Amino acid sequence: MRTIEHWIGGGTTRADSTRTAPVWNPATGQQQAEVLLAEPVDVDLAVSTAAKAFESWSQTSLTKRTKVLFAFRELVSRHAQELAEIIADEHGKVVSDALGEVQRGLEVVEFACGIPHLLKGDYSDQVSTGVDVYGFREPLGVVAGITPFNFPVMVPMWMHPVAIACGNAFVLKPSERDPSASMLVARLWAEAGLPEGVFTVVHGDKTAVDALLDHPEVAAVSFVGSTPIARYIHQRANANGKRVQALGGAKNHAVVLPDADLGFASDHLVAAAMGSAGERCMAISAAVAVGTGADQLVDVVAAKARAVRVGPGREEASEMGPVVTAAARDRITGYVDSGEQQGATVAVDGRGLVVPGHEDGFFVGPTVLDHVTPSMDVYRDEIFGPVLSVVRASDVDEAIALINANPYGNGTAIFTSSGEAARRFQRGVQVGMIGINVPIPVPMAYYSFGGWKDSLFGQSHVHGPEGIAFYTRAKVVTARWPHVDHPIAASYHFPTTS
């Protein structure tokens, strides 16, 4: 059995880890590897190694940092197919989808390549007689990223390129469900010329997470995952005096107005709900059908959902792969059971799907539930599977109220041909990311990604301008160089300008 080790100090190591967890191939249902699970002593080794590397990396010139980032960008691009195939084998998503994930991660690397401009400071000349003031930003030290299984390349790349470009050392704790992509990324950083210890990968479970949250040399923690864990990480890391950005769960709505192009809207609804088997924090999981066209919308969406080609992620014909584990499959089908029991109509039933030749795979077919109400579990909870719940609303204002009553505020979308309705929607919804005729409104890398309400704990979103601010701290200098022949008398009153 292949064992996936940690990456500490520029190479693979078992450290003192003795516990392991299985890594499955979701398409076959077979275990393909085991991954080491770090103990606190392993985390301490990783952090202390990173802290030592930070001493020199933080003093490395912006020019040299940028050269490493450009080299890393080229290497990731060159190995995109290999990364995508690793993702398909461990996560289950189809290779074409995984390639899109790598590309969106690359966009953040490209943003970080502009670090000399992004870290330019401020200067104010002659704020008082003979006095100048200038400010600049410095790195924090060792920062940690705790990332989810659903985007094993993209989500970590929301964090580590920016953190490293700013001069920090980065410790990544990826999901133990699909850890191999992070190991290839570590090798690419090393090949790009990043000094040993600046990028570290520590695999593990809650033991490793808690060790990072409690470690005195970890200055900041970035997290993406479920809301309960985001809340826990925010509270524990804050209690230990760390900066925290913790992105939680989502219940993303797509509102379809009667004036929307039905063919266009239904195509995008099905793709946004079923792509990556619904295992996206930006997946559309609730469609709000407005007005009298709801029945027609459900009929069209149901027909397109039935036509989705489900199969192994490695097969080119597959449009949707399996979910990540058997436990995930059982949880998703349990929610469909619950929805049916609570009164929803199962318009398309993906339970019990069997893919020929992959009978033991963790497959759930596209599922559409109609006549869903806000009191049902399938509406209230984040299912994280290929399940689209359809709720009804009489007009756009009722749809806005429905979205605002939901505790999550990650992403939402509206399909309409009315600019007035779109503008009223974007100003009215209490959500961080909004799409107008765009179902998955993930911002470009030069904007920041993040939601509101229970979808975010802490003040900072990831990557973009807020990422730069999160991974650095400001320093302001007030300077005076008095003329040797004109001494300036000291004063006992509070300093003022003159």
C-alpha positions as CSV (number, residue, x, y, z in Angstrom):
1,M,0.0,0.0,0.0
2,R,1.4,3.4,-1.0
3,T,2.0,5.7,1.9
4,I,1.6,9.5,1.4
5,E,4.1,11.3,3.7
6,H,4.5,14.8,4.9
7,W,6.6,17.5,3.2
8,I,8.8,19.2,5.8
9,G,12.1,21.0,5.2
10,G,12.1,20.5,1.4
11,G,11.4,16.8,1.2
12,T,9.1,13.9,2.2
13,T,9.2,12.5,5.7
14,R,7.3,10.3,8.0
15,A,8.4,12.4,10.9
16,D,7.0,10.6,14.0
17,S,3.6,9.8,12.5
18,T,2.3,6.3,13.1
19,R,-1.4,6.7,12.5
20,T,-2.8,6.6,8.9
21,A,-6.1,7.1,7.1
22,P,-7.3,5.5,3.9
23,V,-7.3,7.3,0.6
24,W,-10.0,5.9,-1.8
25,N,-10.6,5.9,-5.5
26,P,-14.2,7.1,-5.5
27,A,-14.9,5.6,-9.0
28,T,-13.9,2.1,-8.0
29,G,-14.6,2.2,-4.2
30,Q,-11.2,0.7,-3.6
31,Q,-8.5,2.0,-1.3
32,Q,-5.5,3.2,-3.3
33,A,-3.2,4.6,-0.6
34,E,-2.9,5.5,3.0
35,V,-1.9,9.0,4.3
36,L,0.0,9.7,7.5
37,L,-1.8,11.6,10.2
38,A,0.4,14.0,12.1
39,E,0.8,14.1,15.9
40,P,1.5,17.4,17.7
41,V,5.2,16.6,17.7
42,D,5.1,16.4,13.9
43,V,3.3,19.8,13.7
44,D,5.8,21.3,16.0
45,L,8.6,20.1,13.7
46,A,6.9,21.5,10.7
47,V,6.2,24.9,12.3
48,S,9.7,25.2,13.7
49,T,11.2,24.4,10.3
50,A,9.0,27.0,8.7
51,A,9.9,29.6,11.3
52,K,13.6,29.1,10.6
53,A,13.0,29.4,6.9
54,F,10.9,32.6,7.4
55,E,13.9,34.4,8.9
56,S,15.7,34.5,5.5
57,W,12.7,34.4,3.2
58,S,11.1,37.5,4.7
59,Q,14.3,39.4,4.0
60,T,14.5,38.1,0.4
61,S,14.1,40.8,-2.2
62,L,10.8,41.3,-4.1
63,T,12.7,40.6,-7.3
64,K,13.9,37.2,-6.1
65,R,10.5,36.3,-4.7
66,T,8.9,37.2,-8.0
67,K,11.3,35.1,-10.0
68,V,10.3,32.1,-7.9
69,L,6.6,32.8,-8.4
70,F,7.0,33.1,-12.2
71,A,8.9,29.8,-12.2
72,F,6.2,28.2,-10.1
73,R,3.5,29.5,-12.4
74,E,5.2,27.9,-15.4
75,L,5.6,24.6,-13.6
76,V,2.0,24.4,-12.5
77,S,0.9,25.1,-16.0
78,R,3.2,22.4,-17.4
79,H,1.9,19.9,-14.9
80,A,-1.8,20.9,-15.1
81,Q,-2.8,17.6,-16.7
82,E,-1.0,15.5,-14.1
83,L,-2.6,17.5,-11.3
84,A,-6.0,17.1,-12.8
85,E,-5.6,13.4,-13.1
86,I,-4.5,13.1,-9.4
87,I,-7.6,15.1,-8.4
88,A,-9.9,12.8,-10.5
89,D,-8.4,9.7,-8.9
90,E,-8.8,10.9,-5.3
91,H,-11.7,13.4,-5.4
92,G,-13.7,11.8,-8.2
93,K,-14.4,14.9,-10.3
94,V,-14.0,14.6,-14.0
95,V,-10.6,15.6,-15.5
96,S,-12.0,18.5,-17.5
97,D,-13.5,19.9,-14.3
98,A,-10.2,19.3,-12.4
99,L,-8.3,21.2,-15.2
100,G,-10.6,24.1,-14.6
101,E,-9.8,24.0,-10.9
102,V,-6.1,24.1,-11.7
103,Q,-6.6,27.1,-14.0
104,R,-8.5,29.1,-11.4
105,G,-5.7,28.4,-8.9
106,L,-3.1,29.5,-11.5
107,E,-5.0,32.9,-11.7
108,V,-4.1,33.5,-8.1
109,V,-0.5,32.6,-8.7
110,E,-0.5,35.1,-11.6
111,F,-2.0,37.7,-9.3
112,A,0.8,37.1,-6.7
113,C,3.4,37.5,-9.4
114,G,2.6,41.2,-9.2
115,I,3.7,41.4,-5.6
116,P,6.2,44.3,-6.2
117,H,3.3,46.5,-7.2
118,L,0.9,45.0,-4.6
119,L,3.3,45.7,-1.7
120,K,4.1,49.3,-2.7
121,G,3.9,51.5,0.4
122,D,2.8,55.1,0.9
123,Y,4.9,58.3,1.4
124,S,3.8,61.7,2.6
125,D,6.4,64.4,2.3
126,Q,6.7,67.3,4.7
127,V,3.7,66.5,6.9
128,S,5.3,68.9,9.4
129,T,8.4,71.0,9.2
130,G,11.2,68.7,8.3
131,V,9.0,65.6,9.0
132,D,8.0,62.8,6.5
133,V,5.7,59.9,7.1
134,Y,5.8,56.7,5.2
135,G,4.2,53.3,5.5
136,F,4.8,49.8,4.3
137,R,3.6,46.2,5.0
138,E,5.6,43.3,6.4
139,P,4.9,39.6,6.5
140,L,3.5,38.0,9.6
141,G,5.7,34.9,10.0
142,V,4.5,31.3,9.8
143,V,0.9,31.1,8.5
144,A,-1.2,28.0,8.1
145,G,-3.9,26.9,5.6
146,I,-6.5,24.2,6.5
147,T,-8.2,23.3,3.3
148,P,-11.1,21.1,2.2
149,F,-11.3,18.0,-0.1
150,N,-13.5,19.5,-2.8
151,F,-10.8,21.7,-4.4
152,P,-7.4,20.1,-3.4
153,V,-5.4,22.5,-5.7
154,M,-7.5,25.6,-6.1
155,V,-8.4,26.4,-2.5
156,P,-4.8,26.0,-1.2
157,M,-3.7,28.2,-4.1
158,W,-6.1,30.9,-2.9
159,M,-3.8,31.1,0.1
160,H,-0.1,29.9,-0.3
161,P,1.0,31.9,-3.4
162,V,-0.2,35.2,-1.8
163,A,1.2,34.3,1.6
164,I,4.6,33.3,0.2
165,A,4.8,36.2,-2.1
166,C,4.3,38.5,0.9
167,G,7.3,36.9,2.6
168,N,5.7,34.4,4.9
169,A,6.4,30.7,5.4
170,F,3.3,28.6,4.8
171,V,2.2,25.3,6.4
172,L,-0.6,23.5,4.5
173,K,-2.9,21.0,6.2
174,P,-4.8,19.6,3.2
175,S,-7.8,17.3,3.5
176,E,-6.7,13.7,4.3
177,R,-9.3,12.5,1.8
178,D,-7.3,13.7,-1.3
179,P,-3.8,14.6,-0.2
180,S,-1.6,13.7,-3.2
181,A,-2.1,16.9,-5.2
182,S,-0.5,18.9,-2.4
183,M,2.6,16.8,-2.5
184,L,3.0,17.5,-6.2
185,V,2.5,21.2,-5.6
186,A,5.2,21.0,-2.9
187,R,7.6,19.5,-5.4
188,L,6.8,22.2,-7.9
189,W,7.6,24.9,-5.4
190,A,10.9,23.2,-4.7
191,E,11.7,23.0,-8.4
192,A,10.8,26.6,-8.8
193,G,13.6,27.5,-6.4
194,L,11.6,28.2,-3.2
195,P,13.9,27.7,-0.2
196,E,13.4,24.7,1.9
197,G,10.9,25.1,4.7
198,V,9.0,28.0,3.2
199,F,6.2,25.7,1.9
200,T,5.3,22.7,4.2
201,V,2.6,20.1,3.9
202,V,1.4,18.3,7.1
203,H,-1.3,15.7,6.7
204,G,-3.7,14.9,9.5
205,D,-7.0,15.1,11.2
206,K,-8.3,17.1,14.1
207,T,-5.2,16.4,16.1
208,A,-3.1,18.2,13.5
209,V,-5.6,21.0,13.2
210,D,-5.7,21.7,16.9
211,A,-1.9,21.6,17.1
212,L,-1.7,24.3,14.4
213,L,-4.4,26.4,16.1
214,D,-2.6,26.2,19.4
215,H,1.0,26.6,18.2
216,P,2.5,29.9,19.5
217,E,4.6,30.4,16.3
218,V,1.6,30.2,13.9
219,A,0.6,33.8,13.4
220,A,-2.5,33.4,11.2
221,V,-4.8,30.6,10.0
222,S,-6.8,30.4,6.8
223,F,-9.6,27.9,6.5
224,V,-12.3,26.8,4.0
225,G,-14.8,24.2,5.0
226,S,-18.1,23.6,6.7
227,T,-19.7,26.3,9.0
228,P,-19.4,24.3,12.3
229,I,-15.7,23.8,11.7
230,A,-15.2,27.3,10.5
231,R,-16.8,28.6,13.7
232,Y,-14.7,26.3,15.8
233,I,-11.4,27.3,14.1
234,H,-12.3,31.0,14.3
235,Q,-13.0,30.7,18.1
236,R,-10.0,28.6,19.0
237,A,-7.4,30.5,16.9
238,N,-8.8,33.8,18.0
239,A,-8.5,32.7,21.6
240,N,-4.8,32.0,20.9
241,G,-4.3,35.5,19.5
242,K,-4.1,34.6,15.8
243,R,-5.5,36.2,12.7
244,V,-8.2,34.1,11.2
245,Q,-10.1,34.0,8.0
246,A,-12.5,31.0,8.1
247,L,-14.9,30.5,5.2
248,G,-17.8,28.3,6.1
249,G,-20.7,26.6,4.3
250,A,-23.3,27.7,1.8
251,K,-26.8,27.4,0.5
252,N,-26.6,29.1,-2.8
253,H,-29.8,30.2,-4.5
254,A,-30.4,30.8,-8.2
255,V,-33.5,32.9,-8.8
256,V,-35.2,32.4,-12.2
257,L,-37.6,35.2,-13.2
258,P,-40.4,34.6,-15.8
259,D,-38.5,36.8,-18.3
260,A,-35.4,34.6,-18.3
261,D,-34.4,32.6,-21.3
262,L,-35.6,29.2,-20.1
263,G,-33.1,27.2,-22.2
264,F,-30.1,29.2,-21.1
265,A,-31.2,29.3,-17.4
266,S,-31.9,25.5,-17.3
267,D,-28.6,24.6,-18.9
268,H,-26.7,26.7,-16.3
269,L,-28.8,25.5,-13.4
270,V,-28.1,21.9,-14.1
271,A,-24.4,22.5,-14.7
272,A,-24.1,24.5,-11.5
273,A,-26.0,22.0,-9.4
274,M,-24.5,18.8,-10.8
275,G,-21.0,19.8,-11.8
276,S,-18.3,18.2,-9.5
277,A,-21.2,16.1,-8.1
278,G,-22.4,19.2,-6.3
279,E,-19.3,19.2,-4.1
280,R,-18.6,22.9,-4.5
281,C,-19.1,25.7,-2.0
282,M,-20.4,27.7,-4.9
283,A,-22.7,25.1,-6.3
284,I,-26.4,26.1,-6.8
285,S,-28.4,23.9,-4.5
286,A,-31.7,25.9,-4.4
287,A,-33.5,27.1,-7.5
288,V,-36.1,29.8,-6.7
289,A,-38.8,29.6,-9.5
290,V,-40.6,32.9,-9.6
291,G,-44.1,33.3,-10.9
292,T,-46.2,31.0,-13.1
293,G,-43.4,29.4,-15.1
294,A,-42.2,27.2,-12.2
295,D,-43.7,23.9,-13.5
296,Q,-42.2,24.4,-17.0
297,L,-38.8,25.2,-15.4
298,V,-38.9,22.0,-13.4
299,D,-39.8,19.9,-16.4
300,V,-37.0,21.3,-18.5
301,V,-34.4,21.1,-15.6
302,A,-35.5,17.5,-14.8
303,A,-35.1,16.4,-18.5
304,K,-31.6,17.9,-18.6
305,A,-30.6,16.4,-15.2
306,R,-31.6,12.9,-16.4
307,A,-29.3,13.4,-19.5
308,V,-26.2,14.1,-17.5
309,R,-23.6,11.5,-18.2
310,V,-22.3,10.0,-14.9
311,G,-19.1,8.0,-14.8
312,P,-15.5,7.7,-13.6
313,G,-13.6,11.0,-13.6
314,R,-10.9,9.6,-15.9
315,E,-13.4,8.7,-18.7
316,E,-13.6,11.5,-21.2
317,A,-17.3,11.0,-21.8
318,S,-18.2,11.6,-18.1
319,E,-19.8,14.9,-17.3
320,M,-20.2,14.1,-13.6
321,G,-18.1,11.7,-11.4
322,P,-18.7,10.1,-8.1
323,V,-18.8,11.7,-4.7
324,V,-15.7,11.5,-2.5
325,T,-16.5,8.7,-0.1
326,A,-19.1,6.1,0.7
327,A,-20.0,8.1,3.8
328,A,-20.7,11.2,1.6
329,R,-22.8,9.1,-0.7
330,D,-24.9,7.8,2.1
331,R,-25.3,11.2,3.7
332,I,-26.6,12.7,0.4
333,T,-29.1,9.9,-0.3
334,G,-30.3,10.3,3.3
335,Y,-31.1,13.9,2.7
336,V,-33.1,12.9,-0.4
337,D,-35.0,10.3,1.7
338,S,-35.7,13.1,4.3
339,G,-36.9,15.5,1.6
340,E,-39.3,12.9,0.2
341,Q,-40.6,12.1,3.7
342,Q,-41.2,15.8,4.5
343,G,-43.3,16.4,1.4
344,A,-41.0,17.2,-1.5
345,T,-41.6,15.7,-4.9
346,V,-38.7,13.7,-6.3
347,A,-38.7,14.9,-9.9
348,V,-35.4,13.2,-10.7
349,D,-34.1,10.4,-8.4
350,G,-30.3,9.8,-8.3
351,R,-30.4,7.3,-5.4
352,G,-29.2,3.8,-6.2
353,L,-27.3,4.7,-9.4
354,V,-25.0,2.0,-10.6
355,V,-22.4,2.7,-13.2
356,P,-21.6,-0.5,-15.2
357,G,-18.1,-1.7,-14.5
358,H,-17.9,0.5,-11.4
359,E,-20.5,-1.1,-9.2
360,D,-18.6,-0.4,-6.0
361,G,-18.0,3.3,-6.8
362,F,-19.4,6.1,-4.7
363,F,-22.0,7.3,-7.2
364,V,-25.1,9.4,-6.7
365,G,-27.1,10.5,-9.7
366,P,-28.4,14.0,-10.4
367,T,-31.4,14.6,-8.2
368,V,-34.1,17.3,-8.5
369,L,-36.6,17.9,-5.7
370,D,-39.7,20.0,-6.3
371,H,-42.1,21.8,-4.0
372,V,-39.4,22.2,-1.4
373,T,-40.1,24.5,1.5
374,P,-37.8,26.4,3.9
375,S,-38.7,24.1,6.8
376,M,-37.3,21.0,5.1
377,D,-33.9,19.6,6.0
378,V,-32.9,19.5,2.3
379,Y,-33.4,23.3,2.2
380,R,-31.9,24.2,5.6
381,D,-28.8,22.1,5.5
382,E,-25.8,22.1,3.1
383,I,-26.1,18.8,1.3
384,F,-22.9,19.0,-0.7
385,G,-24.1,16.6,-3.4
386,P,-25.8,16.6,-6.8
387,V,-29.2,17.6,-5.4
388,L,-31.2,20.7,-6.6
389,S,-34.1,21.8,-4.5
390,V,-36.8,23.9,-6.2
391,V,-38.7,26.4,-4.1
392,R,-41.4,28.8,-5.4
393,A,-41.8,32.6,-5.0
394,S,-44.4,35.0,-6.3
395,D,-42.0,37.8,-7.3
396,V,-38.4,39.0,-7.0
397,D,-39.0,40.7,-3.7
398,E,-40.2,37.4,-2.1
399,A,-37.2,35.7,-3.6
400,I,-34.9,38.3,-2.0
401,A,-36.6,37.9,1.3
402,L,-36.2,34.1,1.1
403,I,-32.5,34.4,0.4
404,N,-32.0,36.9,3.2
405,A,-33.8,34.7,5.7
406,N,-31.2,31.9,5.1
407,P,-28.3,31.9,7.6
408,Y,-25.8,31.5,4.8
409,G,-24.6,34.3,2.6
410,N,-22.0,32.9,0.3
411,G,-23.1,33.1,-3.4
412,T,-26.3,33.7,-5.3
413,A,-27.5,34.3,-8.8
414,I,-30.4,35.6,-10.8
415,F,-31.5,34.8,-14.3
416,T,-33.4,37.6,-16.0
417,S,-33.5,39.9,-18.9
418,S,-34.5,42.9,-16.7
419,G,-31.8,45.2,-15.7
420,E,-34.1,46.8,-13.1
421,A,-34.8,43.5,-11.5
422,A,-31.1,42.5,-11.5
423,R,-30.1,45.8,-9.9
424,R,-32.8,45.5,-7.2
425,F,-31.6,41.9,-6.6
426,Q,-27.9,42.8,-6.3
427,R,-28.6,45.6,-3.9
428,G,-31.2,43.7,-1.9
429,V,-29.6,40.3,-1.2
430,Q,-27.4,39.9,1.9
431,V,-24.8,37.8,0.1
432,G,-21.1,38.2,-0.6
433,M,-20.9,37.1,-4.2
434,I,-23.6,37.6,-6.8
435,G,-24.1,36.4,-10.3
436,I,-26.3,38.1,-12.9
437,N,-27.0,35.4,-15.5
438,V,-23.8,33.7,-14.1
439,P,-24.7,30.8,-11.8
440,I,-21.3,30.4,-10.1
441,P,-19.9,33.9,-9.6
442,V,-16.4,33.0,-8.3
443,P,-14.5,36.3,-8.6
444,M,-11.3,36.7,-10.5
445,A,-8.1,36.5,-8.5
446,Y,-7.7,40.3,-8.4
447,Y,-11.0,40.5,-6.4
448,S,-11.4,38.8,-3.1
449,F,-13.6,35.6,-2.5
450,G,-15.9,35.3,0.5
451,G,-19.4,35.3,1.8
452,W,-21.5,36.9,4.6
453,K,-23.3,35.7,7.7
454,D,-22.6,32.0,8.5
455,S,-20.4,31.7,5.4
456,L,-17.6,33.7,6.9
457,F,-16.0,34.0,10.3
458,G,-13.4,36.7,10.6
459,Q,-13.3,40.0,8.6
460,S,-11.1,39.0,5.7
461,H,-11.9,37.2,2.5
462,V,-9.3,35.2,0.6
463,H,-6.9,36.1,-2.2
464,G,-7.1,39.5,-4.0
465,P,-6.5,42.7,-2.1
466,E,-7.9,41.3,1.2
467,G,-5.4,38.4,0.9
468,I,-2.5,40.8,0.7
469,A,-3.8,42.7,3.8
470,F,-4.4,39.5,5.7
471,Y,-0.9,38.1,5.2
472,T,0.9,41.3,6.1
473,R,0.8,44.0,8.8
474,A,1.3,47.7,8.5
475,K,4.2,49.7,9.8
476,V,4.3,53.5,9.7
477,V,7.5,55.5,10.1
478,T,7.5,59.2,11.1
479,A,11.0,60.5,10.3
480,R,12.9,63.8,10.9
481,W,16.5,64.6,10.0
482,P,17.2,67.9,11.8
483,H,19.9,70.1,10.4
484,V,23.0,69.9,12.6
485,D,23.2,73.7,12.9
486,H,19.5,74.2,13.8
487,P,18.6,71.9,16.7
488,I,14.9,71.4,17.5
489,A,13.8,71.8,21.0
490,A,11.9,69.0,22.7
491,S,8.4,69.6,23.9
492,Y,6.5,68.1,26.8
493,H,3.1,68.6,25.2
494,F,1.5,66.1,22.8
495,P,3.2,66.3,19.4
496,T,1.4,68.4,16.8
497,T,2.2,69.5,13.2
498,S,3.6,72.9,12.3
